[in-house]
């Protein structure tokens, strides 16, 4: 767990901390359906003033003549936050109360502290670059769901209208159970102060990358504070199979295009729910090789005003290498990094930050699976035919000096690692750095070879949407290790999208 934002602040006796999860956005369809069938305990409106800081996410607000401050005590591994009230004071503030408030906000005391009026606190805040005073109007409906306090709030900030759902309880398990019951389990936990700062672009910035692949669309959203600290708000993938039913001349299927564009639209909407955000969209093999790629690019531009750039194979390989090597510095010497996607596989060879060679090969999980009918169980003879065919297409790897280490990124690699660990729920921290050897590869190849798609979906750790293409992907990985003379590889959970973040926005100072 992370410790209190300001351990110097003393909390009042008898305070009961509460675990909180707050979701900020515009639509909460599942939560609305649950709560609309319940009688709210009360409805109230308020006009408040928040004092927000570029250096802290403390909640300091003026409501009903009282200045209240809450501080975060802990954050668990799921992102659930433990908060407690630290002060509730009338004006004028005593010197001690002012010191408590400014300590919570991470701002310095004035040279001559003394009793402080409301106007004095506003003037002090507005005179400093690290503080801001924000007027916030709220209409709140209060519910009780499974022992948790649930607050559905309509919020107006500087003319911007949004909504939030807050779930609170001293019991962390109750909060998480209620979160998923309300259909909000995939939404990031955003405190009120963070939400206000993100909406107004104060003290932090948000950036998003959308990576449109042949088999899936990947989405990364992060927030960077003024000190360079980065927090991941979302990092997920949706299997849309853009390359499904792609014709021999590369033309994308209309239904696959629509699925993909709709997934991108939903991701862009999610990224923009908190306010200003820089969004970069890239497309890989399935898009760059399609003669009708404009059907995706134009539709995305029309619906959400985001440009998707179809990057080259070498550029894709460079970005993948950047992501992998920055996240796995323990893999030393001459390194080979590969990213095997649905339509192609990118290779980059280098040492440290230096890239010696990079290229792309048109061998991908979706293409191999469709060509050889690998969506279900196949015979050992068919499997041998697949491996021989892939090896011939990877001829560019033949005769190459054996690298000191191999790093694998992308959906096939991370699914291999997740299945090796038997993960019922995907855990990037467990997957990242996993070493997968030939024995584990051969075990999974045989498991997928002998099972139907429905039977594969029962395998712990395997994304259900990858059931039809996973055998093709694992065969490609097996052929790569054989060609490079290695019996194991290290899996990186950091993929192409993370390389784009570093390349376009620079590396974060620290990540939490």
N, C-alpha and C positions, 0 to 999 in steps of 0.2 A: 504493500500500500504506500501511497504518497502521504507525507505528513502535512500538517496544517500549513496554510498559506502564510500565517504569521504566528509562530509559536510564542512570541513575546506578549500577545494579547491574553489577558486573564479573563476566563469565562465566569459569569455569575454562578453562585452556588445553586444547586437544584436544577440546572439546565439539563434537559433531555435531548441529546442530538437526534436528528432524524435523517434517515437515508432518503435521498431524493433522486428522481429522474424527471427532467423537463425536456419536452420535445417542442421545438418551435417550427412553424411552417404555415401552410395555408389550408391544407386538406388533411383530415384524419377520419376517413370514411368508416373504418372498422370501429374506432373509438366512438364516433357519433352514433353508430347503430347500437352499441352497448348502452351508452349513456342516455340516449333519447328514450329508452324504455324505462328509465328510472326517474324518480322524483328527486329533484335537487334539494339539498338541505336548506340552502339559501342562495340568493342572487344579490350581488352588490356591485356598485360602481365606485370608482375612486379616481382621483387625479393626484398623481404622485410626482415627486422629483427624485431622480436617482443621481447619486454622485459616483461616477465611474472613473476608473484609473487605468492608464496604459500599463501599469506595473502590477496590477492585482485584479483578481476576479471577485473580490469581496462584494457582497450585496449591501449597499448603504443607501437608504431611501428615507425621504420625508413623507409621512402620511399621518393625517389627523393631528398635526402639530408636534408629533414625536419623530425623532430621528432614530431609526432602527438600523442596526448592523448585524449581518450574519456572516460567519466565516466558514469556509470548508475545512473540515478536520482531516478527512481521508478520502481516497479514491480506491475502489477495489479493482481487481483485474478485469472486470466487465465494464468499467466506466461508471459504476454506481457511486454517487458522492454522498458523504456524510457531512451534514451542515448543523451548525448550532448558533443560536443567538448570542452575540457577544456584548450588546449594549442596546438600551432603549432610554433615550434622554430627551428632556425638554430644553428649549432655548430660554435663556442663553446657556451655552455649553460651558461647563467648567474647564479649566486648563487640562485636568486629567482626562475628561471625556473627549476633548479635542485631540489630545495625544493618542487616545485609543483609536479614534476614528482615522486619523492620519496614518497611524501605524498599520491599521488594517488595509488602507488604500496604498500603502507603500510610498507615501509622500512625506516630505520633511516638515517638522514643526516650524512655525514662523519664529523669527528672531526674538519677538517679544510676546510670548503666549499669555493669554489671559481669558476672562470670560468672553465667549464668542457668540454673537447674535446670528440669526439665520442669514441676514444680509451680509454679515461679515464672512460667513462660511462660503456663501455664493461668490462673493468678491474674491476670496482667497482661491477658490477653485478655478474661477475664470481667468485668474492672473497666471496660472501655471499651465505649462504645456502638457503635463502628464495627467491632468484632471479635466473632467467635463461634467456639466450639470445638464440633465436631460429630463424634459417633461414627458411623462408617460400616463396615458389614460387607459383604464382597464374596466372591463365588465366581466365579472367572474361568477361562474356557476360552481357550487361546491357539492360534491358527491362523496359517498363512502362506498367503496367497492372492496369486498373481501378484507375488511379491516384497515384498508388504506384510505387516506384522504386523497381525493382526486379533484383537481381544480381545472376546469375548462375556461380559458380566458381569451376574450377578444382584446387585442392590444393596439393602441395607436401611438406611434412615436414619430414626431416630426413629419406628420402627414402620411406616414407609412402605416398601413393596416395589416395586421397579422394575427395569428392565433398561437396559443400554447396549451399544452396539457402537462400538468405537474402531478406526480404521484409521490406521496410521502408516507413514511412509517418508520418507527424505531426498528422494525424487523426487515432486514434486507431481503430475505426470501419472499416476504409478502409483496414487496415493491416489484421484484422481478416477475413474480407470478402474475401480478396485475398488469404489468407492462405488456406481457405477451398476450394476456387475455384481451387487452384493448387493441391488439394488432400493431403495436408500436415497437416490437422487439428489434427491428432492423433500423431504428432511427437513433441518431446520436444524442447523447445527453448534453444539453446546452444550458448552462446556468443563465439567469436573467441578465447579469452583467455582461457575460460573453455575447449573448444575443444582441444586446443594445449596441455593443461596440462593433460587432460584425455588421449590423444593419447600417450604422453610421460611418463605417470604415475608420474607426478611431483606435489607434494603438495596436491594431492587428490587421492582417489582410488574409483573404481566403483565396485559394487556388484549386482548380479542378482539372483533371485530365481524363478524357474519354478515349479509350483505345478500341477501335472497331476491328475485330479480327474475323477470320473466316468462320469460326465456330462460336465465338462469344464476344460480348461487349463488356469491357472492363472499365470500372469507374473508381477514381480516387479523388477524395476531397480532403483538404487539410487547411488548418488555420495556423498562421505564423504571427506570434506576438512581436512587439517592438524589439525585444532582446534576441530575436532569431529563433526562439523555441517553437517547435512545430508540434501540433497535435492533429492526429488523424481523426477526422469526423466520419468518414465513410471510406470503405475499400472493399469492393465486391465485384462480382461478375455475373452476368446473365447470359445463359446460353440461348442464342437466337438463330444459329446455323445459317448465317448469311450465305455460305457456300453450298447449302443443300439444293439439290436438283440443278446445280449450275451446269449449263450446256457445255459441249465440247469446245466451243469457241469462247467460253468464259462469261457468257451472258448470265447475269444474276436473275434468279427466279423472283417474280413479282411478290409472292407471298413472303418469301424470305426477306426481301427488301422492306416490306411493311413491318414485319416483326422487329427488324433491326432498328428502323427509324423510330418506332414507337418506344423501344427500350431506351434509345438515346434521348428522346423527348422527356421521358420520365426522369432520367438522370439529370438532365439540365434543369428541370423544374425543381428537383430536390436541391441541387447546388445553389439555386437562386433564392430558395425559400428564406434564407437568412439575410438577404440583401446583396450588396455588390460582391462579385466574384470574378476572377480571371479564369476563363475556360479555354483549354487547348484541346482540340479534337484531332486525332490522327487515325489513319486507316492503313492496314497492312496488306498482305498478299491478296486476299480475296477481293479487296477493293481496288488495289492498284492494277490488277491484271484484268479487271472486268471492263469490256468496252462500254458498258452502260453504267459505270460507276457514278455518273452524274445523277442517276435516279436516286441514289442515296444522298449524295452531297447536296443536291438542290432541294430535296425534301426536308433535310435537316435545317438547311439555311432558311427555308420558307417557314417552318414551324417554330423554330426556336432561335433563329439568327445566330447560329454557331457554324463556323466553317470547319469542315473535316478535311484535313490534308492527307492525301495518299502518299505516304513517304516511300522512298526507295528501299530495296532490300539491304544495301550496305548501310544506309542510315538507320534502319531498324536494328541491324546487328550492332552498330556503334552504341545506340541507346541502351540496348539490352546488356552490353558489356559494362557500360557505365553503372547501370543499376546493380548488376551482380557483384562487381568488384568493390563497389563502395559499401555494400552490405555484408560482404564476407572477406574481410581483410586477412583472415587466418589462412586462406588458401593461397600459398606462396608460389614463387617461381613462375615458369611459363604456364600460362593458363589458357584453356579452351573454354569458351562460354557458348552454349547453344540454347536457342529458344525454338522449340518445335511447336508450331501452331497448327491450325486446321488446314492451311493451304500451302505452307512453306516452312522451312527450317533455316534459321539464321545462325551463322557461325562467326565468332570473332576470336582471334588468337592474339595474345599479347603478354606483356609482363608488367606488373604494377599498373600505372596509369597509361602506359604506352601501348598503342594498338599496332600490331605488326601486319595483320591481314584480316579482312572481313569479306564475307560473301553470303549469298542466299541461294538455297537449293529448293526447287519446286517439289518438295516432298512434305506432305502434311497429313495429319490424322484423318481429316474428313475425306481427302482425296483417296488415300490408301484404303480406308474402310469401304468407301463406295465402289472403288474399282474391283476389290476382291470379295465383296459381300461379307464383310466382317461384323455386321450388326448383330449377328447371332452366333451360335456354335458352328465351328468349322472343323474339318478333318486335319490331322497332323500333316498330311500331304499339302493341303492348301496353305497351312501356316509356313511350311518350308518354302513354298513358292513365293509367299509374301516376303520372307526374309531375304531370299536370293534377289528378288526384284528391287527391294529397297537398297541392298548393298550395291547393286549396279548403278543406282542413281546417286549414290554417295561416293562415286569414284574419285571425286575431288579430294577426298580424305586419304586416299591410298598413298603409301610411301611417305607420309608426313612424319616428322620427328615426334616421338611420343611426348605429349605435354606432361608437366609435373602434376597438374590437377585439372579436373573437369567440373564445371559448374553448370547446372541445368536450371533453367527458369521456364515459366509458362504453365499453362493448365495441366498438361500431361504430367509434367514433373511433380507439381504440387499434389496432384491426385495420387500419383505413385507413392509419395511420402505419407500422405494421409492414410492410405490403405495399409501401408507398412506398419503404421502405428495403431491401426484400427480405430480411428477417431470417429466417434458418433457425431461430434460437432467439430467443424473445422477450426483449428487453432493455429494461426500463422506463426506464433512463437515456437510451437512444437515442430511445425513443418520446416521452418527456416533452419538451415544447417544440417538437416537430416542427410546421412550418407546411405545411399541405396546401392547395393552391390548386385552382381550378376545373378546370384542365387535368388535374391528377392525378385528381380526382374523375371527370371524364368518361372518362379512360383506364380506370379501374377499373370504372366502370359498363358500358362496352362489353365489357370482358373477362368480367365476370360474366354479362352479358346473353347472350353467345354461347356459354356453356359449361354443361355439365351439372354437377350437384352433385359428381360424382366428379372431373370435370376441375378444378373450382374447388379441390378439396382438395389439388391439386398446387401451388397458388400459394404461393410462399414468403412467410411472414409471416401467412397466414390461418389462424386456428384451424379445424381440420377440422370441428369440430362446428357452426361457423357457416356452412357452405357453403350450406345451404338458405335461410338468412334474410339473408345479407349484401347481396344486391341490394336488398331492401326497405330495409335500413338506410342504404345509400349514397344511395339515391334521396331518402330523408328529409333527409339532410344536404345534398344538392344543392339541394333546395327551400328549406331554411332560409337558405342563403347567398344564394340569389336573392331571397328575400323581404326580407332585411335589407340588400340592396344591397352585398354584399361579394364579393370574388373569392378570399378565403383565410380560413383559421381556424388557430388554434394549438391543438394537442392537448395535453391534460393527462392523464398517467397516474394522477393522484390522483383517485379517484372518490368516490362517495357514502360509502363505508365510511370513507374518510379524514376526510371532513367529520364523521361521527359520532364518530370518535376525538377530534377537536378540541372538538366540542360537549359531549360527555359527560365527557371526561377532561381537557380542557385541552390547549393546545399543548405540544409537547416543547421543552425548552431548546435542544437540538441533536439531530440525527439522524445515525446512522452506519450 
